[in-house]
Amino acid sequence: MTSSVTARTLLDSLRPYLEKAPLAALLLGITSGFPAAMIGATLTTRLAQHGISKQSVMAFSLAFLAYNLKFLWAPAVDRFRLPVIARFGQRRSWLWFSAAMLVVSLCLLGSTDPATNLRTVAIYAVMTGVAGATLDIVIDAYRIESLSIAQLGAGSGMSQYGWRIGAATAGALALIIAEHASWTVAYIGCSIFVLPALFVTLWLGEPYRSNTINQKKSKLASIASAVFDPLRDFFMRRGAILVLLFVLLHKIGDTLANLSVRLLLEELQFSNTEIATYDILFGFIATLFGIFVGGLLYRRVGLKHSVLISLILMAVSNLSFAVLAHIGHSNLMLAFTMGFENFASGIGGVAIVAYFSAMCNLAFTASQYALLSAAASIAGRLLTGTSAGSLIENFGFINFYLFTTILALPGLLIYLILMKFNFVESSISRP
């Protein structure tokens, strides 16, 4: 009797994740996650193995700025109709176009040798970042518009599962292919990760909300309204400035730590196989567990407290990198570090993505989510691209990771203020 009740309870817990829209969010997440791996950890490893200096390697993280600046062209994705293919729908046509641009830029990036053409590699890395960021805009809007309010928590969790699967699988596959073939083959081969999102567009079709809302938008001819209406809607909410400050600062320490971790692993002389096993594979498993726990927390303690718990865990997880740097080459410590970090990020992914999604007015989905997701990491990426290499060289890895832990505290303190004055509730657009 007890076992049958337990099985029924488990099935009831899993049922929301097995609905059509959350499953589609999983596939969309896979495609959304892989470009970040290709211009992030994978490119860092490739450049380090070619003997590029730490400062130059970290400067390449500026390619991620496209993700932080994507809100600038998100209104175009909301409003502008692409020639010929627009008849298939606003979201689907933009997804197909940006996916094609991403495949082309990945092929160019993979076929260029950084040892002899570092500047060209930088240009193609930025191109890949822009294409990936545009694809991200469309995928986020498609996901949010496809999910009902009741599916928002499950959909956010599945999206995070997918993002991690895409990033981890593409990152591991690229390392393995590069070791046995070449980096060119690795980058071209990993372009197959656009296929899950393309399948979703055929499976679900154009989101209903995109259809209905665009009919209303078509009456608004002004380009200015396309840009300013989403901003006006957000800043009219109570506590909006403090909410935006939280969005800007809450991930700064986490971003700084994660974008530089491959330099630490190279410094400690971990092999590609060890990185693929303990960083990518073990970290991926820990993330899956973290997302599952995050979903349980979301349902048990609600949005506000699940976000708070995730912020605390993500801040503390940076300390484990300092411990790894102190101990040195240890597979056991690497497994623990990546496990703890990815477990914390998994919990945070569910809670924070659900919070950001709930903030979006469906009349401006692409524009508002692009603004929120871009703002969430811009400070960390700017600091990483401009200062991380110098900070590591001057501080050493141990003090550097202690510093990233301190940088996580302002975001946590601001969120406590948001909770105290009920600004979390007032920032949410969806009921």
C-alpha positions in Angstrom: 0.0 0.0 0.0 2.8 2.4 1.0 4.8 1.7 -2.2 1.7 2.3 -4.4 1.0 5.6 -2.6 4.7 6.6 -3.1 4.6 5.7 -6.8 1.4 7.7 -7.2 2.9 10.7 -5.5 6.0 10.5 -7.6 3.9 10.2 -10.8 1.8 13.3 -9.7 5.1 15.2 -9.2 6.3 14.3 -12.6 3.1 14.8 -14.5 3.4 18.6 -15.0 6.8 18.0 -16.7 5.4 15.6 -19.2 2.8 17.9 -20.8 3.4 19.1 -24.3 4.5 22.7 -23.7 7.0 21.9 -20.9 8.5 19.1 -23.1 8.8 21.6 -25.9 10.6 24.0 -23.4 13.1 21.2 -22.8 13.9 20.9 -26.5 14.1 24.7 -26.9 16.5 24.8 -24.0 18.8 22.3 -25.6 19.2 24.6 -28.7 19.4 27.7 -26.5 22.2 26.3 -24.4 24.7 25.0 -26.9 26.0 28.4 -28.4 27.1 29.6 -25.0 29.3 26.5 -24.7 30.8 27.1 -28.1 31.9 30.7 -27.4 32.4 30.1 -23.6 34.2 27.2 -22.0 34.9 25.4 -25.3 36.5 28.4 -26.9 38.5 29.2 -23.8 39.9 25.7 -23.8 40.7 25.9 -27.5 42.5 29.2 -27.1 44.4 28.1 -24.0 45.6 25.0 -25.8 47.0 27.2 -28.6 49.1 29.1 -26.0 47.1 32.4 -26.1 47.7 34.6 -23.0 45.2 34.5 -20.1 44.4 38.2 -20.6 43.6 37.6 -24.3 41.6 34.5 -23.5 39.4 36.3 -21.0 38.9 39.2 -23.4 37.1 36.7 -25.7 34.3 36.5 -23.0 33.3 39.9 -24.4 31.7 37.9 -27.2 29.0 37.2 -24.7 28.1 40.9 -24.6 25.8 40.2 -27.5 23.6 38.3 -25.0 23.7 41.3 -22.7 22.9 43.8 -25.4 20.2 41.7 -27.1 17.5 43.9 -25.7 18.5 46.5 -28.2 17.2 44.5 -31.2 14.6 42.4 -29.3 11.8 44.9 -30.3 12.7 44.2 -34.0 12.2 40.5 -33.3 8.8 41.4 -31.7 7.7 43.6 -34.6 9.7 43.2 -37.8 8.4 40.7 -40.3 11.0 38.8 -42.3 10.6 38.7 -46.1 9.2 35.5 -47.6 9.2 33.3 -44.4 7.1 35.7 -42.2 3.9 34.0 -43.5 4.9 31.0 -41.3 4.6 33.2 -38.1 6.6 35.8 -36.3 8.3 33.5 -33.8 8.9 30.6 -36.2 10.3 32.7 -39.0 12.8 34.5 -36.7 13.8 31.2 -35.1 14.6 29.6 -38.5 16.5 32.7 -39.7 18.6 33.1 -36.5 19.4 29.3 -36.4 20.7 29.5 -40.0 22.9 32.5 -39.1 24.3 30.6 -36.1 25.2 27.5 -38.1 27.1 29.7 -40.6 29.0 31.6 -37.9 30.0 28.4 -36.1 31.4 26.9 -39.3 33.5 30.1 -39.8 34.7 30.2 -36.2 35.7 26.5 -36.2 37.6 26.7 -39.5 39.8 29.6 -38.4 43.1 29.0 -36.7 43.6 31.2 -33.5 47.3 30.8 -33.6 47.6 32.7 -36.9 44.3 34.6 -37.1 43.4 35.6 -33.6 41.6 38.8 -34.7 39.5 36.9 -37.3 38.6 34.3 -34.6 37.4 37.2 -32.4 35.2 38.6 -35.2 33.6 35.2 -35.8 33.2 34.7 -32.0 31.2 38.0 -31.9 29.2 36.9 -34.9 28.4 33.6 -33.2 27.4 35.6 -30.1 25.0 37.9 -32.0 23.4 34.9 -33.8 23.1 32.9 -30.6 21.7 35.9 -28.7 19.1 36.5 -31.4 18.1 32.9 -31.3 17.8 33.2 -27.5 15.4 36.1 -27.9 13.1 34.1 -30.1 13.3 30.9 -28.0 12.5 32.8 -24.8 9.5 34.5 -26.3 8.3 31.2 -27.9 8.6 29.3 -24.6 6.9 31.9 -22.5 4.0 32.4 -25.0 3.6 28.6 -25.3 3.3 28.0 -21.5 0.1 28.6 -19.6 0.4 30.4 -16.2 0.0 27.0 -14.5 2.9 25.5 -16.5 5.3 28.4 -15.9 7.2 26.6 -13.0 7.5 23.3 -14.8 8.3 25.0 -18.1 11.1 27.0 -16.5 12.6 23.8 -14.9 12.4 21.9 -18.2 14.0 24.9 -20.0 16.9 24.8 -17.6 17.2 21.0 -18.0 17.4 21.6 -21.8 19.9 24.5 -21.5 22.2 22.4 -19.4 21.8 19.3 -21.7 22.6 21.5 -24.7 25.6 23.3 -23.1 27.0 20.2 -21.4 26.6 17.8 -24.3 27.9 20.2 -26.9 30.8 21.1 -24.7 31.8 17.5 -24.0 31.2 16.5 -27.7 33.4 19.3 -28.9 36.3 18.4 -26.6 36.1 14.7 -27.6 35.9 15.4 -31.3 38.7 17.9 -31.1 41.0 15.4 -29.3 40.3 12.7 -31.9 39.8 14.9 -35.1 40.1 18.7 -35.0 38.5 21.8 -33.6 37.1 22.5 -37.1 35.2 19.2 -37.2 34.1 19.8 -33.6 32.5 23.2 -34.3 30.8 22.1 -37.5 29.6 18.9 -35.9 28.0 20.7 -32.9 25.9 22.8 -35.2 23.4 19.9 -35.2 22.1 21.2 -31.8 19.9 23.7 -33.7 17.7 20.8 -34.7 15.6 20.4 -31.4 14.3 23.9 -31.6 13.5 23.5 -35.3 11.5 20.4 -34.5 9.5 22.3 -31.9 8.4 24.9 -34.4 7.0 22.1 -36.6 5.5 20.3 -33.5 3.8 23.2 -31.8 3.4 25.6 -34.7 3.2 29.4 -34.1 2.4 30.3 -30.4 -1.3 31.4 -30.1 -0.4 34.4 -28.0 2.1 35.6 -30.6 -0.6 35.4 -33.2 -3.3 37.3 -31.2 -1.0 39.9 -29.7 0.8 40.6 -33.0 -2.6 41.4 -34.5 -3.0 44.2 -31.9 0.6 45.3 -32.4 0.2 45.7 -36.1 -1.9 48.8 -35.4 1.0 50.4 -33.7 3.1 51.9 -36.5 5.6 53.8 -34.4 9.1 52.4 -33.9 9.4 54.4 -30.8 6.4 52.6 -29.2 8.1 49.3 -30.0 11.1 50.3 -28.0 9.6 52.4 -25.2 6.3 50.6 -24.5 8.0 47.5 -22.9 10.3 49.8 -20.8 7.4 52.0 -19.7 5.3 49.0 -18.7 8.2 47.7 -16.5 9.2 50.9 -14.9 5.6 51.8 -14.0 5.7 48.9 -11.4 6.3 49.6 -7.7 10.0 49.2 -6.8 11.0 48.8 -10.4 14.4 50.5 -10.0 15.4 48.3 -7.1 14.2 45.2 -8.9 16.4 46.2 -11.9 19.4 46.7 -9.6 18.8 43.2 -8.2 18.7 41.8 -11.7 22.0 43.6 -12.6 23.9 42.5 -9.5 22.6 39.1 -8.4 24.8 37.0 -10.8 28.0 39.1 -10.9 30.0 36.8 -8.6 28.7 33.6 -10.2 29.3 34.8 -13.7 32.9 35.9 -12.9 33.7 32.6 -11.3 32.1 30.4 -14.0 33.6 32.2 -17.1 37.1 31.7 -15.7 36.9 28.2 -14.3 38.5 26.6 -17.4 41.6 28.7 -16.9 41.9 27.3 -13.4 41.5 23.7 -14.7 44.2 24.4 -17.3 46.5 25.9 -14.6 46.0 22.7 -12.5 46.8 20.6 -15.6 43.5 18.7 -15.9 43.3 16.8 -19.2 40.4 17.2 -21.7 39.1 13.8 -20.7 39.1 14.8 -17.0 37.4 18.1 -17.8 34.8 16.3 -19.9 34.2 13.7 -17.1 34.2 15.7 -13.9 33.4 19.3 -15.1 30.9 18.6 -17.8 29.4 15.1 -17.2 29.5 15.2 -13.4 28.4 18.8 -13.3 25.6 18.0 -15.7 24.2 15.3 -13.4 24.4 17.6 -10.4 22.5 20.2 -12.4 19.7 17.8 -13.2 19.4 17.0 -9.5 19.5 20.7 -8.6 16.8 21.5 -11.1 14.6 18.7 -9.6 15.2 20.0 -6.1 14.5 23.5 -7.4 11.2 22.4 -8.7 10.3 20.9 -5.4 11.3 24.0 -3.5 9.3 26.2 -5.9 6.2 24.2 -5.2 6.8 23.8 -1.4 8.0 27.3 -0.4 6.9 29.4 -3.3 8.7 31.8 -5.6 10.1 34.3 -3.1 11.8 31.9 -0.8 13.1 29.5 -3.5 14.9 32.5 -5.1 16.4 33.4 -1.7 17.6 29.9 -1.1 19.2 29.7 -4.5 21.0 33.1 -4.1 22.6 31.8 -0.8 23.7 28.5 -2.4 25.2 30.2 -5.5 27.2 32.6 -3.3 28.6 29.8 -1.1 29.4 27.6 -4.1 32.1 30.0 -5.3 34.1 29.1 -2.2 34.6 25.6 -3.5 36.6 26.9 -6.4 39.0 28.6 -3.9 39.3 25.3 -2.1 40.1 23.5 -5.4 42.7 26.1 -6.3 44.3 25.5 -2.9 44.3 21.7 -3.0 45.5 21.5 -6.6 45.0 18.7 -9.1 42.4 16.4 -7.5 39.7 14.6 -9.4 37.7 14.1 -6.2 37.7 17.8 -5.3 37.0 18.7 -8.9 33.9 16.4 -8.8 32.7 18.0 -5.5 33.3 21.6 -6.7 31.5 21.1 -10.0 28.8 19.1 -8.3 28.1 21.8 -5.7 28.3 24.7 -8.2 26.0 23.0 -10.7 23.5 21.8 -8.0 23.2 25.4 -6.8 22.9 26.8 -10.3 20.2 24.2 -11.1 18.1 25.4 -8.2 18.7 29.0 -9.1 17.8 28.4 -12.7 14.3 27.1 -11.9 13.5 29.9 -9.4 15.1 32.9 -11.1 13.9 32.0 -14.7 10.3 31.5 -13.3 10.6 34.9 -11.6 11.8 36.7 -14.8 9.2 34.9 -16.9 6.5 36.0 -14.4 7.7 39.6 -14.8 7.0 39.7 -18.6 3.9 41.3 -20.0 2.8 39.0 -22.8 2.3 42.1 -25.0 6.1 42.6 -25.0 7.5 39.1 -24.3 10.6 39.2 -26.4 11.6 42.7 -25.5 11.1 42.4 -21.7 12.6 39.0 -21.2 15.6 40.0 -23.4 16.1 43.1 -21.2 15.8 41.0 -17.9 18.1 38.1 -19.0 20.6 40.5 -20.6 20.8 42.7 -17.5 21.2 39.6 -15.3 24.7 38.9 -16.5 26.0 42.1 -18.1 28.0 43.3 -15.0 29.7 40.0 -14.6 30.6 39.6 -18.2 31.9 43.1 -18.5 34.1 42.6 -15.4 35.2 39.2 -16.7 36.1 40.5 -20.2 37.9 43.6 -19.0 39.4 42.6 -15.6 39.3 38.9 -14.8 42.6 38.0 -16.5 44.4 40.8 -14.6 42.7 40.0 -11.3 43.7 36.3 -11.6 47.3 37.2 -12.4 47.5 39.8 -9.6 45.4 38.0 -6.9 46.1 34.3 -7.8 43.2 31.9 -8.2 42.5 31.4 -4.4 42.0 35.1 -3.6 40.2 35.6 -7.0 37.5 33.1 -6.1 37.2 34.5 -2.5 36.6 37.9 -4.2 33.8 36.5 -6.4 32.1 35.2 -3.3 32.1 38.8 -1.8 30.7 40.1 -5.1 27.7 37.9 -4.7 26.6 39.5 -1.4 25.1 42.9 -2.8 22.5 41.0 -4.9 21.5 38.9 -1.9 21.1 41.9 0.3 19.0 43.8 -2.3 16.7 40.8 -2.7 16.1 40.7 1.1 15.0 44.4 0.8 12.7 43.4 -2.1 11.1 40.8 0.1 10.7 43.1 3.1 8.8 45.8 1.2 6.8 43.3 -1.0 8.5 44.6 -4.2 8.8 41.0 -5.5 5.0 40.7 -5.8 4.6 44.2 -7.3 7.2 43.4 -10.0 5.2 40.4 -11.3 3.1 41.1 -14.5 1.5 37.7 -14.9 -1.2 36.8 -12.2 
